[in-house]
Amino acid sequence: MTLQRSGGRRGRAAKRASSAEQTFDAAWRQWKRPYPPVEQFSADEIESIHETSLRVLRDIGIKVLNDEARGLYRSAGMTEVDDKIIRFDPDALMALMAHAPADVTLHSRNPTRTQTLGGPNVGITTSAGSPNCSDLQGGRRPGTHADYDNFCKVAQAFDVIHFIGPVVEPQDVPLGLRHLHMTRSIAALTEKIPFVYFRGRQAIADSYEILRLAHGLGEDEFPNTCVSYSVANSNSPLQLDGLMCRGIIDAARAGQMMILTPFTLAGAMAPVTIPGALVMQNAEALAGLCLSQIVRPGSPVCYGSFTSNVDMRTGAPAFGTPEYVKAAFASGQLARRYNVPLRSSAPTASNAPDAQAAYESQMSLWGALMGGANLILHGAGWLEGGLTISAEKFIIDVEVLQMFAEIFKPVEVTEATLAYDAIADVRHGGHFFGTQHTLDRFETAFYSPLLSDWSNFENYRDRGAMDTTQRANRIFFDTLAAHEDPAMPQDRLEAIDAFIAKRTQEGGADIEQ
Amino acid sequence: MTLQRSGGRRGRAAKRASSAEQTFDAAWRQWKRPYPPVEQFSADEIESIHETSLRVLRDIGIKVLNDEARGLYRSAGMTEVDDKIIRFDPDALMALMAHAPADVTLHSRNPTRTQTLGGPNVGITTSAGSPNCSDLQGGRRPGTHADYDNFCKVAQAFDVIHFIGPVVEPQDVPLGLRHLHMTRSIAALTEKIPFVYFRGRQAIADSYEILRLAHGLGEDEFPNTCVSYSVANSNSPLQLDGLMCRGIIDAARAGQMMILTPFTLAGAMAPVTIPGALVMQNAEALAGLCLSQIVRPGSPVCYGSFTSNVDMRTGAPAFGTPEYVKAAFASGQLARRYNVPLRSSAPTASNAPDAQAAYESQMSLWGALMGGANLILHGAGWLEGGLTISAEKFIIDVEVLQMFAEIFKPVEVTEATLAYDAIADVRHGGHFFGTQHTLDRFETAFYSPLLSDWSNFENYRDRGAMDTTQRANRIFFDTLAAHEDPAMPQDRLEAIDAFIAKRTQEGGADIEQ
């Protein structure tokens, strides 16, 4: 059941979690930020960003490359001008945004893993969408179905991961069938809340059908039960392409959460100034979010922030930069302005799971979490600006996430924790190690690390001087080896497999539709 | 003059900074935290910690192993009981604390490097006090005078380092002469504000005399010009030893800044609970800080926080832990309760300059900086809980510090930075790379990294796949090779050398006195 690692939480952290097993640290599964969010700008400055983005939407507009979406916008009081451009009426837009819910509850098959996002609640996803994966043994390589399953299994083991992304692209599965197998793997191997790609009407419908079967929901129940999340990236600057429009519409009809994330890299697809990049992010986010509310008022949505900057010498995207941190703080202010949950991320541009990867991802994570993000995408495993998911980085990130889960736990101040009696007992020059006050608490007093090595140099050296990346590699594969599928009723799995067989026979999905 | 690295700040960051050279980014030399501090506890809870620490001081007291210090305490209304224990009158103690200044200005020989601590102002020091040093070429080894000088030279090159600690113990210099050569090296090789060890009356006086000569101050001017800082560690629990008392008294008489830092590792020298460890930290800090105010009301002091926890399985100290972060947030609240500057740190327990070192130090740093610390000790180079200073870790830390200096810079929200016109110009699906708005700003828009590699995987691989630690090694030694001593009047250096020759002839200092 466990990795046979000593120590309290260290063992439990890597333990298989099945629906039959109800022992877990609730605070690791349900994060609540205990601190007020850090603010980058004054209220007036945020209002200037808001007002400027409304001006962009009103006077410049968004190019919308889908006929149905343009029709929906027109039906809600927006204006279509030449060349597929929708111009937005600010009052109509804000009236639509008022329908967007402040909190979204996403259901897991395991009720202890159901997540509510919004306010101080925070959920974490794995890295998502990488074409490549890597580990110390196999190096960097195109992802396969087997790699995809491996990352799903390891994600299932850690309670601080709440959502699962498309961890790596299974490039050995034909494109038209890929969504079927990706969704089945997530449903069968994990209890994490799954991501559904916006890869066309058929692929979305197939994915939702597999999730409906996995949850045992009736066709009428599914659209009122949010069990998945998707990301629509606007095509910055100021465009919504056909696939994204299709996804926004279909997710809203199906009652599934849609995150509108503009890909606003300052200096490239967005202005070189942080306020300017935020104006563009905000305009695109509002345009996409309000489309969901036109389709179905009250449908679950999330404001997505991914604003970062590029290296101005090369154009390469950068993450975890000072500019990224400031944009993350400001994005929290903007999402709260509209009273919707905020999605942020924990990315890095590093090519290796090394010190740079650790400090850039942690910069991103502090910016996101202290800025008030409710959902951290790419929380574990991301490397190379998303081109690779790394086994070792995954474990490094899990360690940092576990530390954050512990930071977010409140500390009680009571007569017992103030410890006057213990201090009076030990007095001058003594030691607290063996006191009753310590013995009563030592097992749970402190976070016990999964990965960090706190031994002295001599012990570290004598054990082979394994650095953090090497230790992370071992933990990843030990965790993988310990995986057992979480329980799922046999008839549900059979129904899923029958559905996949039928859809395969039909030729899969047309991804471009 | 530069490292011949391309890019705006990248070159300048590693540039030799002499007093003749006045081109620098003022925001890197004078950090101001733009965010309100993060608070761990409610005001009531902080008051409970305060009140409990006063109860500890009143009813249990502090063991004070120096006759003069006990006499000073008695003269200020405190009570001596058996076994050298001083019990504190809370009202008298708080009246003394009211004399402690809210801000301390520490003077550099180069006025652009003079630092004021307190309020939102933040200063950074190098790592300090390690017996060992390490780099990839030479491995881990006992420190020498040459190593000491090398770290001084590299520290001088980076504007985000404001203070210099005793970077590594020069073990090849006899103990009684060591302070003379350490102080001379700092004075001659750097313009950073120096640390003075509390290693007995003679060593302190010698160090102050060298600094007086370096600054060209008269004997009457020196005690009114703060040019150095020292740390007195209480011998937790609840003891002040002879050397520390001696230092507190001598620093106050000389007008030099004294940081009272309790070494309160929860579960070992302090209670296993965070509130209990903070009670002990606070009691010891107040006891030491008020001694300075008895000696000389208004003398410059700083509240030192180093509360962390141990690994309860082994007793090994741990740093950058969730508990460390919470204690750092809370310590800011306590220091502000007494209106004195706060010292915190950026430590790690890692044995290698790897991912663990990066994520633990950054956890510490975020806790310290967002908690409101004014002085970050061990800001660059620390490894192994302080047993080693690492060349590579030094550069990794400088990179993270530079990122923080940039995060702390305010962002202007103006019509120009909101960039409406640039957005109107680029419109849908265009690119901002070549716009005038970008061209006007691209050179200074974003932080340009010293160490981080943002190139794509193919370029990274083709350049030898050097990881962050290997790149940091190269930057350290390139920076060292580019060092030139900052200007100092020749007569001052001659006076210092004559003084050192005289004190050497006299046999140096008796460190135990």
Interface residues (C-beta under 8 A of the other chain):
Chain A: S6 G7 Y35 V38 E39 Q40 F41 E45 S48 I49 T52 R55 V56 D59 I60 I62 K63 I85 R140 N235 P237 L238 Q239 A266 G267 A268 M269 A270 P271 V272 T273 I274 P275 G276 A277 V279 M280 N309 V310 D311 M312 R313 T314 G315 A316 P317 A318 T321 P322 E323 V325 K326 A349 S350 N351 A352 P353 D354 A355 Q356 A357 A358 Y359 E360 Q362 M363 W366 M370 E384 L387 T388 I396 E399 V400 M403 F404 E406 I407 K409 V411 E412 V413 T414 A416 T417 L418 A419 Y420 A422 I423 A424 V426 R427 H428 G429 G430 H431 F432 F433 H437 T438 R441 F442 E443 A445 F446 Y447 S448 L451 S452 D453 W454 S455 N456 F457 Y460 R461 A465 D467 T468 T469 A472
Chain B: S6 G7 Y35 V38 E39 Q40 F41 E45 S48 I49 T52 R55 V56 D59 I60 I62 K63 I85 R140 N235 P237 L238 Q239 A266 G267 A268 M269 A270 P271 V272 T273 I274 P275 G276 A277 V279 M280 N309 V310 D311 M312 R313 T314 G315 A316 P317 A318 T321 P322 E323 V325 K326 A349 S350 N351 A352 P353 D354 A355 Q356 A357 A358 Y359 E360 Q362 M363 W366 M370 E384 L387 T388 I396 E399 V400 M403 F404 E406 I407 K409 V411 E412 V413 T414 A416 T417 L418 A419 Y420 A422 I423 A424 V426 R427 H428 G429 G430 H431 F432 F433 H437 T438 R441 F442 E443 A445 F446 Y447 S448 L451 S452 D453 W454 S455 N456 F457 Y460 R461 A465 D467 T468 T469 A472
